[in-house]
Amino acid sequence: MGTARTLASRGDTRVTLVARSDETPYTRMLIPGVAFGPLPPEAVALPLPEVDLVADTAHGVDVAARELRLASGSRLGYDALVVATGSRPRGLPPGLPGGAEARAAGLVHGLHTLADAVRLRERLAGLAAPARIAILGGGVIAAETATKLQTAGHTVTLVARSRVPGVAAFGAPVAERLAAEHRARVRTRFGRTVEAIAVVDDGVALELDGGERVAADLVLLALGTEPAAPDPWPDGVDVDGRLRAEAPDVFAAGGVAVHHDEVLGSWRIDHWEDAAAQGMHAARSVLHAFGVGEDPGVYLPRSSYLATVHGLVVSGVGAPACGRPRLDESEELVVRHELHGRIVGVSGIGAVGTVLQWSPRLH
Ligand SMILES: Cc1cc2nc3c(=O)[nH]c(=O)nc-3n(C[C@H](O)[C@H](O)[C@H](O)COP(=O)(O)OP(=O)(O)OC[C@H]3O[C@@H](n4cnc5c(N)ncnc54)[C@H](O)[C@@H]3O)c2cc1C
């Protein structure tokens, strides 16, 4: 959407936005408000720029012919293509004993699409409070979801494979503080793996390593995402610093883009603000490729994100996961993430002003 807006604002470029056949584009980060809050589904619709909208899922791209293959069977030609198809959520490990049965019984839910959010809201409404909810995952979405469900009075068990979830994303000082807060507010099973899942009379039973069983009315998956692109990019689109893919005049931005550049190395960021910033950068790279704009240079992430976890405000800017974390020597809980002597990301708890001020000073 960042690309479409940037190009549409010029007036000399014809932009076609290809969206899924069965979907009105929406603001993904607002869907927790539909699942757990008062938002009606139509409230998360994304305001669209003035461009041609084709509601027809792209199944594949013929890069030699410069054409998209659409679900309807039609084809759409392009001079330049920006792939911004986002990500898909990781599911239960393939082959997990009982996983398919629990899913088929409607006892395992995701929270990635608006349809997921609507289904989850209906399911929660049908459960007697307090419901027993097991959340699998240790990232920001798992943490925020645990917070919301615990606040709503449910009994939450948070199961994560790492002993201190979020170390790579935030650095140990922030992750340890969050882990302590989780331990105080919800049931935690950190450093544990799910070995089987069984449908039982009153819900599901998760079997963890070591033999412990966790009973739940439903299981919520928050296991992170992986890039999702049409054929021929099953694992996302590899891009260089200017967001160019290997195929001619193909670019990618946002959760689908797997970056490889000389500054940060290999990385991927799946956040709202950063997806928008990448989209704008990709638009400038397109214009440069066609000789009507300046070279935007290497994309360096500076965007911010905020999350509220059990009343703590977690913030970050840039690409913390790319750098080595070092606790800032201020009185606030702020972690600087350094790479080759430069600060490439900053994260913190309750220090929003300090963290956000780093954005223009990164890299
Ligand atoms: C529950 C939840 C809460 C979140 N909360 C936050 C938050 O608070 N802050 C934050 O920064 N980030 C948050 N995120 C992450 C954020 O939503 C994503 O990082 C962001 O949406 C990525 O933007 P994107 O443009 O790459 O992908 P998307 O927003 O997923 O957009 C991709 C678009 O492409 C469409 N599409 C996909 N495949 C095709 C195809 N083959 N053909 C046509 N169209 C296609 C999709 O339908 C979608 O409209 C949250 C995510 C989730 C799931």
The ligand as a Tripos MOL2 file, in Angstrom:
@<TRIPOS>MOLECULE
LIG
   53    58     1     0     0
SMALL
NO_CHARGES

@<TRIPOS>ATOM
      1 C1         -2.7190  -10.1250   14.9800 C.3       1 LIG1
      2 C2         -1.6550   -9.2170   14.4720 C.ar      1 LIG1
      3 C3         -1.3510   -8.0500   15.1560 C.ar      1 LIG1
      4 C4         -0.3460   -7.2210   14.6910 C.ar      1 LIG1
      5 N1         -0.0660   -6.0760   15.3750 N.ar      1 LIG1
      6 C5          0.9050   -5.2620   14.9510 C.ar      1 LIG1
      7 C6          1.2050   -4.0660   15.6430 C.ar      1 LIG1
      8 O1          0.5740   -3.7330   16.6440 O.2       1 LIG1
      9 N2          2.2100   -3.2760   15.1700 N.ar      1 LIG1
     10 C7          2.9150   -3.6220   14.0580 C.ar      1 LIG1
     11 O2          3.8230   -2.8940   13.6610 O.2       1 LIG1
     12 N3          2.6530   -4.7650   13.3600 N.ar      1 LIG1
     13 C8          1.6660   -5.5820   13.7870 C.ar      1 LIG1
     14 N4          1.3970   -6.7350   13.1040 N.ar      1 LIG1
     15 C9          2.2190   -7.0740   11.9420 C.3       1 LIG1
     16 C10         1.7430   -6.2800   10.7330 C.3       1 LIG1
     17 O3          0.3600   -6.4000   10.5880 O.3       1 LIG1
     18 C11         2.4450   -6.7980    9.4930 C.3       1 LIG1
     19 O4          3.8270   -6.7180    9.6880 O.3       1 LIG1
     20 C12         2.0900   -5.9590    8.2810 C.3       1 LIG1
     21 O5          0.7220   -6.0840    8.0000 O.3       1 LIG1
     22 C13         2.9230   -6.4040    7.0930 C.3       1 LIG1
     23 O6          2.5380   -5.6410    5.9990 O.3       1 LIG1
     24 P1          2.6470   -6.2270    4.5280 P.3       1 LIG1
     25 O7          2.1790   -5.1420    3.6440 O.co2     1 LIG1
     26 O8          3.9720   -6.8070    4.3150 O.co2     1 LIG1
     27 O9          1.6190   -7.4590    4.5090 O.3       1 LIG1
     28 P2          0.0370   -7.4810    4.7430 P.3       1 LIG1
     29 O10        -0.4080   -6.3770    5.6190 O.co2     1 LIG1
     30 O11        -0.2720   -8.8730    5.1420 O.co2     1 LIG1
     31 O12        -0.5440   -7.1700    3.3070 O.3       1 LIG1
     32 C14        -0.4130   -8.1060    2.2540 C.3       1 LIG1
     33 C15        -1.6130   -7.9870    1.3650 C.3       1 LIG1
     34 O13        -1.4160   -8.7880    0.2090 O.3       1 LIG1
     35 C16        -2.5590   -9.5890    0.0030 C.3       1 LIG1
     36 N5         -2.1310  -10.8090   -0.6950 N.ar      1 LIG1
     37 C17        -1.4160  -11.8260   -0.1950 C.ar      1 LIG1
     38 N6         -1.1920  -12.7360   -1.1460 N.ar      1 LIG1
     39 C18        -1.7750  -12.2710   -2.2490 C.ar      1 LIG1
     40 C19        -1.8800  -12.7760   -3.5790 C.ar      1 LIG1
     41 N7         -1.3310  -13.9350   -3.9210 N.pl3     1 LIG1
     42 N8         -2.5820  -12.0470   -4.4770 N.ar      1 LIG1
     43 C20        -3.1280  -10.8520   -4.1420 C.ar      1 LIG1
     44 N9         -3.0480  -10.3270   -2.9130 N.ar      1 LIG1
     45 C21        -2.3790  -11.0350   -1.9810 C.ar      1 LIG1
     46 C22        -3.0880   -9.8630    1.3970 C.3       1 LIG1
     47 O14        -4.4210  -10.3010    1.3600 O.3       1 LIG1
     48 C23        -2.9120   -8.4830    2.0300 C.3       1 LIG1
     49 O15        -3.9520   -7.6280    1.7100 O.3       1 LIG1
     50 C24         0.3830   -7.5620   13.5360 C.ar      1 LIG1
     51 C25         0.0790   -8.7370   12.8310 C.ar      1 LIG1
     52 C26        -0.9340   -9.5620   13.2910 C.ar      1 LIG1
     53 C27        -1.2540  -10.8240   12.5410 C.3       1 LIG1
@<TRIPOS>BOND
     1     1     2 1
     2     2     3 ar
     3     2    52 ar
     4     3     4 ar
     5     4     5 ar
     6     4    50 ar
     7     5     6 ar
     8     6     7 ar
     9     6    13 1
    10     7     8 2
    11     7     9 ar
    12     9    10 ar
    13    10    11 2
    14    10    12 ar
    15    12    13 ar
    16    13    14 ar
    17    14    15 1
    18    14    50 ar
    19    15    16 1
    20    16    17 1
    21    16    18 1
    22    18    19 1
    23    18    20 1
    24    20    21 1
    25    20    22 1
    26    22    23 1
    27    23    24 1
    28    24    25 2
    29    24    26 1
    30    24    27 1
    31    27    28 1
    32    28    29 2
    33    28    30 1
    34    28    31 1
    35    31    32 1
    36    32    33 1
    37    33    34 1
    38    33    48 1
    39    34    35 1
    40    35    36 1
    41    35    46 1
    42    36    37 ar
    43    36    45 ar
    44    37    38 ar
    45    38    39 ar
    46    39    40 ar
    47    39    45 ar
    48    40    41 1
    49    40    42 ar
    50    42    43 ar
    51    43    44 ar
    52    44    45 ar
    53    46    47 1
    54    46    48 1
    55    48    49 1
    56    50    51 ar
    57    51    52 ar
    58    52    53 1
@<TRIPOS>SUBSTRUCTURE
     1 LIG1         1 GROUP 0 **** ****
